[in-house]
Amino acid sequence: MLNGENNVIIRKSTLNDLDRLMDIFNEARATIARLGIDQWQNGYPSRDVISDDIEKGCSYSVEIDGKLCGTFVLVDDGEITYDKIYGGHWLTGDENQSYVALHRVAISVANRGSGISTAIIAFAADFARALGLASLRIDTHEGNVVMRRMLEKHGFRLCGTIYLLSKDARVAYEKLLT
């Protein structure tokens, strides 16, 4: 995908991107740590997790003027941790599996505020629509106010709480694509 306004290119990540992606995740970890929360600390996402995402073909890289400056993962075959939601309901219904899950969104510090999040959300929405899916879903730590503000700015609605396989709670959002 090319967004002419910002010269943003979104493409599948390759193993050649791995070192730069890890740099971006390290920057994101530091930002999250400054918020005083434990999300993405203790080495997550690891090099192995990111490498696995790349090999599965679900990792995407974002470039501006040829410089890799962001990344995200799209999952279109369901997310087990989204099967149960507490304290609310998914907009498309709790039993609905017609969504794309957006995970591991990270943008380099130097490129934050440059429209990359808008390009990522637009790309994910187009991806989901092309598959005939009804929505985007995403989760984040309750204290990750930067991510929560970005999601709300882009039309995501808070739906409730989900629990990761680790049993950690995350606030869950959904954006309808109709």
Secondary structure as UniProt FT lines:
FT   STRAND          2..3
FT   TURN            4..7
FT   STRAND          8..12
FT   HELIX           15..17
FT   HELIX           18..34
FT   TURN            35..36
FT   TURN            39..40
FT   TURN            42..43
FT   HELIX           47..56
FT   STRAND          59..64
FT   TURN            65..66
FT   STRAND          67..75
FT   HELIX           80..82
FT   TURN            91..92
FT   TURN            94..95
FT   STRAND          99..107
FT   HELIX           109..111
FT   TURN            112..113
FT   HELIX           116..130
FT   TURN            131..132
FT   STRAND          135..140
FT   TURN            142..143
FT   HELIX           145..153
FT   TURN            154..155
FT   STRAND          157..163
FT   TURN            165..166
FT   STRAND          169..176
//
